[in-house]
Amino acid sequence: MNRPDIFDRLPTDLVGMGVYGEPIHVDGATVIPVARIRGGGSATPIGVFVIRGGDVSWTSAVDANRIALFGVITGLLSAVIASLAVLRRPPWPDIVLRDSIRRHRPRPARDA
């Protein structure tokens, strides 16, 4: 597979798909950045195609901020659910106050 074949396979309609950047040549490899355009014109990196010799590989970009936000939201949600469960039914046993002194009824006398 040569480079012109690879570029012919890229879709021409980029609406809703990635936008391909200018190829960058580094140490005998060609790197093609790919981004997704959102409504306001902001671009979010998706990853890169790396062409080295006759091999093509895809390396995706990882958004660490999104992963961290998901972790924080999951932790907060679990804390809220645990707090609501404790407020609804405390984990400690039910405390029941009872009279320790029973009403004393005299026993009937036994005939001896």
Backbone as ProteinMPNN parsed JSONL, in Angstrom:
{"seq_chain_A": "MNRPDIFDRLPTDLVGMGVYGEPIHVDGATVIPVARIRGGGSATPIGVFVIRGGDVSWTSAVDANRIALFGVITGLLSAVIASLAVLRRPPWPDIVLRDSIRRHRPRPARDA", "coords_chain_A": {"N_chain_A": [[0.859, -1.176, 0.0], [0.758, 2.072, -1.004], [1.447, 5.588, -0.422], [-0.334, 7.366, -1.974], [-2.586, 5.693, -2.318], [-3.512, 5.457, 0.284], [-4.301, 8.082, 0.897], [-6.363, 8.312, -0.911], [-8.311, 6.744, 0.195], [-9.285, 8.198, 2.325], [-12.177, 9.835, 3.573], [-14.106, 12.132, 1.626], [-16.208, 13.706, 2.388], [-16.417, 15.554, 5.117], [-18.185, 16.292, 7.064], [-19.403, 15.927, 10.261], [-17.457, 14.094, 10.764], [-13.971, 13.403, 11.211], [-11.495, 15.999, 10.872], [-8.803, 16.312, 8.804], [-5.418, 17.09, 9.323], [-2.493, 18.828, 8.044], [-0.048, 16.696, 6.638], [2.733, 15.629, 8.556], [6.175, 15.194, 8.467], [8.315, 13.138, 10.14], [11.288, 11.789, 11.212], [11.382, 9.774, 9.138], [8.786, 8.923, 9.142], [5.323, 9.548, 8.498], [3.006, 11.688, 9.884], [-0.381, 12.182, 10.416], [-2.527, 14.416, 11.688], [-5.76, 14.208, 13.296], [-8.846, 15.739, 13.88], [-11.942, 16.656, 15.53], [-14.518, 18.763, 14.576], [-16.573, 20.96, 16.309], [-19.839, 22.509, 16.813], [-19.383, 25.301, 17.409], [-17.028, 25.79, 16.143], [-14.829, 24.943, 17.488], [-12.07, 22.784, 17.829], [-11.511, 19.403, 18.609], [-8.991, 17.185, 19.446], [-8.71, 13.963, 18.004], [-6.985, 11.901, 17.312], [-4.074, 10.433, 15.707], [-2.91, 9.426, 12.477], [-0.304, 7.259, 11.723], [2.13, 6.801, 9.403], [4.47, 4.597, 8.46], [6.923, 3.443, 6.54], [5.46, 0.867, 4.81], [3.39, 0.486, 6.506], [0.423, 1.389, 8.248], [-0.795, 2.973, 11.083], [-3.116, 3.65, 13.748], [-3.351, 6.007, 16.282], [-5.011, 6.865, 19.09], [-6.125, 9.893, 20.652], [-6.146, 10.662, 24.073], [-8.365, 12.095, 26.305], [-7.547, 13.388, 29.153], [-8.726, 15.137, 30.957], [-11.481, 14.717, 30.701], [-11.702, 12.09, 31.623], [-10.865, 12.425, 34.282], [-12.885, 14.164, 35.195], [-15.115, 12.472, 34.991], [-14.445, 10.597, 36.967], [-14.486, 12.214, 39.306], [-17.179, 13.04, 39.355], [-18.426, 10.549, 39.637], [-17.482, 9.81, 42.195], [-18.601, 11.878, 43.8], [-21.327, 11.405, 43.389], [-21.614, 8.839, 44.51], [-21.022, 9.464, 47.178], [-23.169, 11.149, 47.847], [-25.351, 9.381, 47.558], [-24.694, 7.485, 49.545], [-24.816, 9.136, 51.817], [-27.526, 9.842, 51.83], [-28.623, 7.315, 52.27], [-27.703, 6.766, 54.864], [-28.941, 8.801, 56.307], [-31.59, 8.129, 55.969], [-31.818, 5.533, 57.065], [-30.051, 4.844, 59.739], [-26.81, 3.303, 60.219], [-26.218, 2.236, 62.709], [-27.464, 0.186, 65.434], [-30.95, -0.002, 66.363], [-31.919, 2.03, 69.023], [-33.537, 1.45, 71.911], [-35.277, 2.701, 74.52], [-36.099, 1.425, 77.61], [-38.028, 0.834, 80.505], [-36.188, -0.028, 83.251], [-36.994, -0.838, 85.665], [-39.397, -2.924, 86.674], [-42.876, -2.994, 87.125], [-43.706, -3.728, 90.347], [-45.402, -6.424, 91.479], [-46.969, -7.783, 94.123], [-46.425, -11.142, 95.074], [-48.687, -13.786, 95.396], [-49.202, -15.128, 98.665], [-47.88, -18.175, 99.804], [-49.396, -21.006, 101.048], [-48.255, -22.725, 103.718]], "CA_chain_A": [[0.0, 0.0, 0.0], [1.586, 3.269, -1.058], [0.811, 6.782, 0.159], [-1.508, 7.873, -2.701], [-3.744, 4.841, -2.029], [-4.0, 5.781, 1.63], [-5.012, 9.347, 0.845], [-7.598, 8.122, -1.67], [-9.297, 6.105, 1.062], [-9.836, 9.159, 3.28], [-13.46, 10.336, 3.073], [-14.105, 13.519, 1.154], [-17.235, 14.421, 3.127], [-15.901, 15.629, 6.478], [-19.214, 16.762, 7.979], [-19.674, 14.936, 11.288], [-16.328, 13.193, 10.917], [-12.752, 14.101, 11.575], [-10.841, 16.896, 9.928], [-7.425, 15.866, 8.706], [-4.457, 18.18, 9.232], [-1.391, 18.685, 7.091], [0.884, 15.626, 7.014], [3.993, 16.061, 9.155], [7.2, 14.169, 8.242], [9.222, 13.088, 11.286], [12.14, 10.588, 11.29], [10.992, 8.773, 8.149], [7.372, 8.574, 9.304], [4.387, 10.633, 8.213], [1.967, 11.779, 10.915], [-1.527, 12.969, 9.973], [-3.415, 14.662, 12.832], [-7.191, 14.172, 13.029], [-9.616, 16.445, 14.914], [-13.383, 16.753, 15.299], [-14.987, 20.14, 14.687], [-17.893, 21.074, 16.938], [-20.673, 23.577, 16.275], [-18.803, 26.635, 17.545], [-15.764, 25.883, 15.426], [-13.719, 24.461, 18.308], [-11.572, 21.477, 17.392], [-11.084, 18.465, 19.643], [-8.15, 16.164, 18.815], [-9.179, 12.585, 18.092], [-5.813, 11.042, 17.262], [-3.197, 10.612, 14.549], [-2.494, 8.306, 11.645], [1.153, 7.22, 11.575], [2.508, 6.005, 8.237], [5.903, 4.312, 8.533], [7.185, 2.437, 5.516], [4.198, 0.495, 4.184], [2.421, 0.227, 7.562], [-0.374, 2.51, 8.749], [-1.376, 2.693, 12.394], [-3.949, 4.706, 14.329], [-3.116, 6.257, 17.698], [-6.066, 7.783, 19.53], [-5.794, 10.867, 21.691], [-6.91, 10.436, 25.292], [-8.67, 13.34, 26.995], [-7.406, 13.11, 30.583], [-9.673, 15.966, 31.713], [-12.783, 14.052, 30.685], [-11.607, 10.925, 32.502], [-10.83, 12.933, 35.656], [-14.212, 14.674, 35.514], [-15.973, 11.308, 35.2], [-14.097, 10.047, 38.28], [-14.964, 13.115, 40.354], [-18.647, 12.965, 39.385], [-18.773, 9.243, 40.204], [-17.227, 9.881, 43.633], [-19.607, 12.734, 44.428], [-22.615, 10.715, 43.331], [-21.618, 7.765, 45.508], [-21.08, 10.081, 48.5], [-24.54, 11.616, 48.059], [-26.215, 8.211, 47.758], [-24.377, 6.922, 50.859], [-25.341, 10.055, 52.828], [-28.98, 9.687, 51.872], [-28.933, 6.023, 52.88], [-27.462, 6.872, 56.301], [-29.974, 9.651, 56.886], [-32.866, 7.408, 55.943], [-31.739, 4.41, 58.004], [-28.682, 4.853, 60.255], [-26.2, 1.973, 60.266], [-26.139, 1.725, 64.06], [-28.704, -0.518, 65.8], [-32.006, 0.803, 66.963], [-31.786, 2.213, 70.464], [-34.866, 1.469, 72.514], [-35.213, 2.95, 75.957], [-37.137, 0.7, 78.329], [-37.956, 0.93, 81.962], [-35.46, -1.152, 83.814], [-37.728, -1.237, 86.864], [-40.722, -3.425, 86.341], [-43.837, -2.766, 88.2], [-43.642, -4.809, 91.302], [-46.685, -6.94, 91.951], [-46.689, -8.76, 95.18], [-46.808, -12.496, 94.787], [-49.59, -14.316, 96.438], [-48.522, -15.88, 99.724], [-48.087, -19.619, 99.722], [-49.778, -21.653, 102.319], [-47.291, -23.755, 104.039]], "C_chain_A": [[0.901, 1.233, 0.0], [0.777, 4.487, -0.59], [-0.361, 7.312, -0.653], [-2.757, 7.02, -2.462], [-4.349, 5.171, -0.667], [-4.81, 7.069, 1.599], [-6.306, 9.245, 0.045], [-8.691, 7.499, -0.812], [-9.914, 7.066, 2.073], [-11.143, 9.717, 2.73], [-13.37, 11.795, 2.655], [-15.148, 14.341, 1.885], [-16.844, 14.417, 4.602], [-16.944, 16.113, 7.484], [-19.521, 15.642, 8.97], [-18.545, 13.954, 11.494], [-15.113, 14.014, 11.323], [-12.266, 15.014, 10.472], [-9.363, 16.546, 9.962], [-6.505, 17.064, 8.531], [-3.409, 17.905, 8.173], [-0.468, 17.567, 7.542], [2.21, 16.209, 7.508], [4.98, 14.908, 9.005], [8.212, 14.236, 9.381], [9.962, 11.75, 11.263], [11.684, 9.471, 10.351], [9.55, 8.307, 8.279], [6.534, 9.803, 8.972], [3.263, 10.568, 9.235], [0.873, 12.691, 10.394], [-2.452, 13.18, 11.174], [-4.882, 14.682, 12.406], [-7.902, 14.846, 14.196], [-11.087, 16.432, 14.539], [-13.789, 18.202, 15.541], [-16.383, 20.13, 15.298], [-18.6, 22.303, 16.389], [-20.056, 24.96, 16.322], [-17.486, 26.806, 16.826], [-14.581, 25.418, 16.255], [-13.349, 23.042, 17.874], [-11.118, 20.663, 18.594], [-10.237, 17.387, 18.978], [-8.706, 14.763, 19.047], [-7.985, 11.632, 18.131], [-4.975, 11.355, 16.044], [-3.059, 9.299, 13.793], [-0.986, 8.394, 11.521], [1.456, 6.274, 10.426], [4.024, 5.836, 8.278], [6.181, 3.159, 7.582], [5.881, 2.116, 4.793], [3.093, 0.256, 5.215], [1.723, 1.51, 7.996], [-0.946, 2.099, 10.098], [-2.145, 3.913, 12.879], [-3.628, 4.806, 15.815], [-4.145, 7.279, 18.153], [-5.549, 8.704, 20.624], [-6.706, 10.618, 22.884], [-7.102, 11.783, 25.981], [-8.664, 13.065, 28.496], [-8.377, 13.94, 31.415], [-11.043, 15.308, 31.779], [-12.788, 12.84, 31.609], [-11.607, 11.363, 33.964], [-12.196, 13.465, 36.08], [-15.184, 13.54, 35.777], [-15.701, 10.68, 36.569], [-14.613, 10.903, 39.424], [-16.483, 13.042, 40.474], [-19.106, 11.636, 39.976], [-18.575, 9.237, 41.714], [-18.255, 10.725, 44.363], [-20.968, 12.06, 44.462], [-22.682, 9.593, 44.36], [-21.676, 8.329, 46.923], [-22.494, 10.578, 48.817], [-25.476, 10.446, 48.325], [-25.957, 7.585, 49.132], [-24.919, 7.815, 51.974], [-26.852, 9.938, 52.947], [-29.382, 8.368, 52.523], [-28.748, 6.078, 54.393], [-28.535, 7.736, 56.956], [-31.321, 8.933, 56.94], [-32.885, 6.28, 56.957], [-30.311, 4.352, 58.519], [-28.117, 3.443, 60.361], [-26.103, 1.405, 61.676], [-27.472, 1.089, 64.447], [-29.72, 0.425, 66.432], [-31.804, 0.858, 68.478], [-33.195, 2.348, 71.019], [-34.689, 1.661, 74.01], [-36.392, 2.246, 76.611], [-36.959, 0.95, 79.817], [-37.208, -0.268, 82.491], [-36.14, -1.649, 85.089], [-39.114, -1.683, 86.426], [-41.66, -3.118, 87.499], [-43.876, -3.994, 89.1], [-45.053, -5.19, 91.74], [-46.372, -7.97, 93.044], [-47.22, -10.137, 94.789], [-47.79, -12.988, 95.864], [-48.817, -15.204, 97.407], [-48.856, -17.352, 99.58], [-48.484, -20.147, 101.093], [-48.807, -22.797, 102.572], [-47.859, -24.853, 104.866]], "O_chain_A": [[1.713, 1.412, 0.907], [-0.435, 4.4, -0.393], [-1.356, 7.695, -0.037], [-3.865, 7.552, -2.408], [-5.569, 5.16, -0.505], [-5.881, 7.147, 2.202], [-7.245, 10.003, 0.288], [-9.875, 7.71, -1.071], [-10.973, 6.77, 2.626], [-11.22, 10.041, 1.545], [-12.645, 12.587, 3.259], [-14.998, 15.557, 1.999], [-16.933, 13.382, 5.263], [-16.612, 16.325, 8.65], [-19.862, 14.531, 8.564], [-18.663, 13.055, 12.327], [-15.228, 15.171, 11.726], [-12.582, 14.827, 9.297], [-8.752, 16.492, 11.029], [-6.76, 17.944, 7.708], [-3.44, 16.878, 7.495], [-0.134, 17.493, 8.724], [2.732, 17.166, 6.936], [4.67, 13.774, 9.369], [8.884, 15.25, 9.57], [9.331, 10.693, 11.292], [11.615, 8.316, 10.771], [9.14, 7.377, 7.584], [6.973, 10.941, 9.14], [2.643, 9.521, 9.426], [1.135, 13.821, 9.982], [-3.092, 12.234, 11.632], [-5.211, 15.115, 11.302], [-7.606, 14.567, 15.357], [-11.441, 16.225, 13.378], [-13.454, 18.793, 16.568], [-17.261, 19.386, 14.859], [-18.031, 23.052, 15.595], [-20.191, 25.724, 15.366], [-16.884, 27.877, 16.895], [-13.443, 25.484, 15.792], [-14.217, 22.216, 17.591], [-10.431, 21.17, 19.481], [-10.702, 16.733, 18.044], [-9.119, 14.426, 20.156], [-7.981, 10.668, 18.896], [-5.135, 12.404, 15.419], [-3.087, 8.215, 14.376], [-0.441, 9.463, 11.248], [1.091, 5.099, 10.46], [4.77, 6.807, 8.148], [5.725, 2.037, 7.799], [5.26, 3.012, 4.221], [1.983, -0.131, 4.851], [2.34, 2.571, 8.097], [-1.511, 1.015, 10.241], [-1.87, 5.045, 12.482], [-3.633, 3.799, 16.524], [-4.163, 8.413, 17.675], [-4.667, 8.349, 21.405], [-7.903, 10.388, 22.718], [-6.142, 12.518, 26.214], [-9.648, 12.572, 29.049], [-8.811, 13.492, 32.476], [-11.695, 15.346, 32.822], [-13.775, 12.594, 32.303], [-12.272, 10.746, 34.795], [-12.62, 13.237, 37.213], [-15.999, 13.63, 36.695], [-16.637, 10.274, 37.256], [-15.125, 10.373, 40.411], [-17.013, 12.987, 41.583], [-20.074, 11.6, 40.736], [-19.418, 8.711, 42.441], [-18.733, 10.336, 45.429], [-21.679, 12.141, 45.464], [-23.71, 9.419, 45.016], [-22.317, 7.735, 47.79], [-22.958, 10.434, 49.948], [-26.31, 10.515, 49.228], [-26.904, 7.194, 49.814], [-25.429, 7.309, 52.973], [-27.391, 9.935, 54.054], [-30.374, 8.311, 53.249], [-29.546, 5.502, 55.132], [-28.987, 7.424, 58.057], [-32.094, 9.129, 57.877], [-33.887, 6.095, 57.647], [-29.431, 3.86, 57.814], [-28.866, 2.489, 60.571], [-25.921, 0.197, 61.83], [-28.502, 1.412, 63.856], [-29.385, 1.488, 66.954], [-31.55, -0.161, 69.119], [-33.945, 3.248, 70.642], [-34.026, 0.866, 74.676], [-37.541, 2.443, 76.217], [-35.862, 1.238, 80.297], [-37.57, -1.408, 82.2], [-35.88, -2.767, 85.535], [-39.893, -0.903, 85.878], [-41.267, -3.007, 88.661], [-44.054, -5.126, 88.651], [-45.791, -4.377, 92.298], [-45.59, -8.9, 92.847], [-48.317, -10.269, 94.248], [-47.707, -12.641, 97.042], [-47.903, -15.932, 97.018], [-49.99, -17.717, 99.27], [-47.95, -19.753, 102.13], [-48.596, -23.684, 101.744], [-47.148, -25.796, 105.212]]}, "name": "protein", "num_of_chains": 1, "seq": "MNRPDIFDRLPTDLVGMGVYGEPIHVDGATVIPVARIRGGGSATPIGVFVIRGGDVSWTSAVDANRIALFGVITGLLSAVIASLAVLRRPPWPDIVLRDSIRRHRPRPARDA"}
